[in-house]
């Protein structure tokens, strides 16, 4: 991930181009040093993280002391500048590529969370991000009406077969407590989810309510044959997080089962005495899901939803965000689906161990009978999807 985050900076240095970045959290000292070294060709909008700015003040001061071109975007109240993107512009001034995704420029994001990063090599896409970057800089941290109106457009990206949205994009600056109107960017995502024919896979971080969880629940209630797998991190208490698992089932009306875990509980086997897993309750642990991903029909007419947007209404109303819906790129969809299932299985197995109170390696069946459950009526749905 370090290599990914530095990719466009290295390209600019090699080819004589420039980078335009909009970042939220910045605390990893290796990355701060890399940004300082990029001073001749770097332009940065660095946002605060709410009323208590968790961006390392030393990092911000270091950039200013080095005379890096930094615009401090200090939003008021609970509004946050949640973007994490960088645009590469070649030496002729043409935008060529953009890095986006969920990864903040912190040690925690790189080493202690599940995240994703995506580089789009498309001048049109990069150009739209660059235009948004310029609007961020000119907005003077107001999230003004004109800025919001310009963001409220689904931008067609023909080369990627994608749609790009920016936030905030609502007329109201704060989500109403009762019956909030659905933001247009999420209406686009909800429509894609409603069109799922085979599967919906997802990883989310604090999506709030309403969010894509509501749309996914509605979709599987309408079509129980859908394969649904997902995991989401939500705050449970101070310095404590729960992981919620979602597993579509064809066994009855309770088709989305929500299984809560109080921590990424350590596996209690012999190996744990050699190296214990970090628990979320410990001061050093940040093992949480930070992705913002929905993958629809990865083996068919696929849609990948990614970016910085937490995929809930609050993000569209209050935050600086970017959101990409990429259609028909099956290779990308399979890569994202693999990441979702990797994280989902990690938590699902630990949840199963907590429920059954068994040793990690007890209960394995050495006979061919271990396959039987997959060939029940309920198991056929998964078999048909994953083996098509």
N, C-alpha and C positions, 0 to 999 in steps of 0.2 A: 504493500500500500504506500509506503514511503516513496518507492520508485514511481508509482502512479501519480502521486500528488506533485512530484517534482518534474514530471515528464515534459510539460509545456514550457516550464522555466528553462530546462536544459535545451529544448528546441530553439527557444528565442535566443539563448546565448550562442548557440552554434550557428544559427542562420541569420542573426542580426534583426530579429523581429522584436515584438513587444508582447507583454502579458497584462491583461486587465482582469483583476480578481475582486470578488465580493465574498468576504468571509465573515463567519459568526464567531466561533471560539478559536482562539489562537494562543497556544501555550507550550507546544512542543519546541524545545530550544533548538533542536537540529533544524526544524523547519523555519523557525524565526531567523536563524543564521543564513539559511538558504534565501530567504526573502531579502535580507539585508544585502547579500552578495548580488542579488538581482536588481539593485537600485537603479542602474542605468536604463533598464527597460521595463520596470514594473510600475503599475498604477493600481492602487489598492483602495477599495472601500471596506473599512473595518468597522463592523457594527458592535454595539453593546449587546448584552444578553438579558435585558430586562432591568428591573429596578435595582437589583444587586448584580452588577456587571461581573460575570465570572471569567471574562477574558483577562488573562494575566496582564496586570497593569505594567509589569516590567516589560512584557513583550511589546505593548503599545509604545511605551516610552523608548524602548530600544530602537524601534523603527523610526520614530520621530527624531531621535538623537542622531541617527545615521542619515537623516534627510531623505528618507524614502518618500515617494509621493503617496501619502496616506490621507484619505478623507475619513474622519471619524464620524460615523453615522450613529448618533446617540439618540435612539428612539425613546419616547416617553412611556411611562406606565408599564403595562405588561406586554406591550408590543415589542417584537424582536426582529432583528435583521438576520434571518435564519438561513440565508443562502450560503452555499459552499461551492462556488464555481469559478473557473478561470478560462478566459478567452485568449487564444493565440492569434496575433495579428502579424502577418509577414512584413518584410522590410518595405514593401510597396504600399503598406497601409490597409491591406485586405484581410479581413477576418477569415481564418481557415479552419480552426478546430476549437472545441470547447470541452473542458473537463467539468462534469457535474456528478451528482450522487449524494450520499448521506454522510460522508466522512468529514468530520471537523478536523482542524489542524491541531490536534492535541495528542499527547501520549496515550490518554485514555481511549480516544477514538481508534487509534491505530492498534493498540495492544490489548484493550480490555472490553471491546464491544464488537458485535457483528455489524459490518458496514459494507457498502458497495461504492465503487467509483466507475464512471463510464466516460470514455472519450469519444465524441462524435466528430468524425473527420468530414465535415460538410460546411462549406462556406456560408450557405443560407442560414443554417442553424446557428453557427458561430456569430454571424452578423446580427441575428435577432437577440442573442445574449448580449452582444456588445451595445446594441441600442438600449436594452434594459439597464445595463451598467451605467450608461450615460444618464439615463433618467434617475437612477438611484443617486448619482452624484449631484444632479441638479435639484433634486427634491428637498435638500436641506433638512432631512430627517423629519419631514412633516407628514409623509404619506397622504399628500394633499389630494383633493377631488380629481384634478386633472391627471395626476399620476395613477390613481386608482382606475380611472376610466380607460386610460391607455392600456393598462394591464388586463382589462376585462375583454380580451380578444383571444380566441383560439387560433393560433398562428399555424397555418398549414405548412408542413415541411415535406414537399413532394419527394425529394431525394431519399429521405428516411422513411417515407410513408408514415409520418408522425404528426402529432399535434402538440404544440408547445403553449403552456400557460404560465403567466407570472402573477404574483400576489404582492400586496393585497389588491383585491379586484371587486370589492363590494362598495356600495354607496355609504353604508353605515360603517363607522370605524371600529365598532365593537359588536361581537355577536350578541343578538338579543337573547335574554334568558328564556323566553317562551316563543315557540314557533318561528325560529329564524328562517328567512328565505334561503333556499339552497343556492350556494354560489355556482356560477356558470362552469368553473373549472371542475368542480366535483360532480356537477350534473353530467359532464362528459365522461368522467370516470364511472359513475353509477350506471350510465347507459351501456358502457363496455362490459361491466360486470353482469348486467341483466342479460346480455347477449351470449354469455358463456354456454357452451354446448357440452363440454366434457369435464373441465376442471377449473378450479380457482385456488391458487396457492399464494400465500402472503406472509410477510414479516412486517411488523409495525412497532413504532415506539410512541406511546402516549397519544393515540389518535383523538382522544376525547369523545364527545358525543354532541351531535350526530357525527358519524364517520362512515368509512367504507365498510366497517363491520355490519352496520345496518343493511347496506346493500347486499353484502355477501349472505347474510342471514335470510333476507328476502328471496334471493336467487335460489338457495338450496331448499327453502321451504316450498318454492314453486316447482323445483325439479330435484327430487331426492336422489336421482341417479348421478348428480354431479359429484366428482371427487373434490373434496375440500380439505386442505391441510394448511394450517397456519399457526403462528405464534406471535404474541404481542406482549410488550413490556408496559406495565402501568405502575405508577407510584402507589405503594400501600401505606407507608408511614415515612417518617423522617429517615433518610439514608437507607431506605428499604424498598425493594421492588419485588413485585410478583410477576411471574411469567404465566400468561394465559394461553392454553393450548386449544385449538379449534380443530375438530376432527369430524368431518361429515359422515353420517351414518344413515344407512337405508333401513334401519330396524324399527323406525317409528317416527312420531312427530317431533321428538327431541333430536332434530337432525344436526344441530350444531351444539356439540358438547363442550362446555367451558371448564377446563381443569386448571385449578390455580395451584401454583407452587410457591412457597414462601422464600425459596432460595434455589440457586443452582446447587442443590445439595451434593456434598461430596459422596462419591461412590465408596462404600465401606468394604473394600476387599483388601487382600494382602498388599496389592500394589500401593494402596493409599498410605501405608506406613513408610514407603520410600519417598513418595511425593504426593502430598495432599492437594486436592483441588481447592481453589479459592472459593470461599463462601461469600455471598453477597452481603452478609451481615458484618463482614470484617472490614476494617478501615481501608485496606489495600485493594479491595475487590470492586470491580465495576463491570462484572460480567453480565451485560444486558444487551438486549436486541435493540439496535439503533437504526436498522434499515427502515425504509419506507417503500415497500415493494408490493405490487400485486401482479401476478402472472396469470393470464387467462388463456386456457387451451394451448399449452406450450407445444403439444404434438399435433396441433391442427392449425386453425386460423387464429394465430396467436396475437395477444396484446401484452406488452410489458409496460407497466406504470412505474416510473422511478423519478428521482430528483430529490429535492430537499423537503418537499411538502409532506407533513405528517398525516395527510389524507383524512383530516377532520375539518369541520367547519371553522374552528378557531383560526387555523392557519390561513384560510382564505380571507377572513375578516381582518386579522390583526398583524400578520407577519409578512415580511419580505420573503418570497419563496419562488422556486421554479419547479415546474411539473411537466414531465414528458410522457406522452402515450405513443409507443412505437408499435406499429402493426405489421404483421406478416414477416417479421425477421425471426424465423424459427431457431436459427443458431443462437441468437441472443436470448430468446425465450427459454431454450433448454439450459443455457448457462445460468440464468437467473433461477429457473426451477430447481436446478441442482443445488444452488446455494440455499434456497428456501428449505428443501428437504433435509439438507445437512444440519441446519440449525434446528429444524422441527424435531428430527430424530434424536438429536442431542438432548433436548429437554424431555421429549416423550419417554425415552428410556429411563431417565432419572425419576420421572413421575411414576412410571410403572414400578420401579424399585421401592419407592416410598409407599405405594399402595399395597404391594404384596409382602413388604418387609423381608425380602429375600436377599441373599448374597448375590452380587452382580453376576456370578457365573453359575448359579444354581438354576435348575429348571430347563436346561438345554436338553433337547431330545436327540439322541444320536441316531435314531431310526428315521426312515423317510416320512414318518408320521408328523414331523415338524411342519410339513407343508399343508396338512389337512385343512387348517382353518382358512387358508386362502381359497379353498375350493367350495366353501359354503356359499349360500345365496348372497350373503352380504359381501363376502370376499371377492366374488366374481366381478364386481364393479371395479375394484382396484386392478385385478388381473387384466381385465379387458383394456383399461386405460393405459397401464404401464407397458403392456406387451404389444400394443398396436403397431 
